[in-house]
Amino acid sequence: MTQEREPLTDPVAMRALAHPARLAILNRLQVEGPATATEVAETVGITPSAASYHLRMLAKYGFAEDAPPRGDGRERLWRNSPRKMSVTREPDDGPEVRAAKDLLIKVMRDQAAEEAARALSAIDREPRRWLEASAFSRTILLVDAEELGELNRRIDELLAPYRLTARSREEVSADARVAEAQVNLFPRAD
């Protein structure tokens, strides 16, 4: 069963999240787990003070939070917030909300395209089994709005048990890796 996603509606929070470094930080925390500002900075390519600032901003809007300490507890660890969020344009969105959603969706899609490009540029170095399991595809559909919505729900259900946040390293095979599914369902513009 999939956890219901909370729709983002606060334009200030969405604009705060739309910063590319903040999205990269959240990605780092999701993939590699809790980290200090210094560890995040190394991965994201910013200074520790900038990482600390971005982490505090993410926490201010509920996207990141303090993680349990490790070792002697002198370091401040951060983790992703456990809440699941979605960004979807709604017919009754006001202009400010619509603009914030558009910005966040654009930044997220840009980062997704960059991730796909990195994967494609490295695909020839992948072992055969990973190469054969990978797919870069595009499918043109003929559907009505209800069918498109149902397709979205079914894809979400299909992906749910494989989500990084739904599995622990102990329950997967030794050769399991972080992978990414990018799904875009939209009516084509006339």
Secondary structure, DSSP 8 states (H G I E B T S, - for coil): -----EE---HHHHHHHTSHHHHHHHHHHHHH--B-HHHHHHHHTS-HHHHHHHHHHHHHTTSEEE----TTS-S--EEE-S--EE----TT--HHHHHHHHHHHHHHHHHHHHHHHHHHHHGGGS-HHHHHH-----------HHHHHHHHHHHHHHHGGG-GGG--GGGS-TT---------------
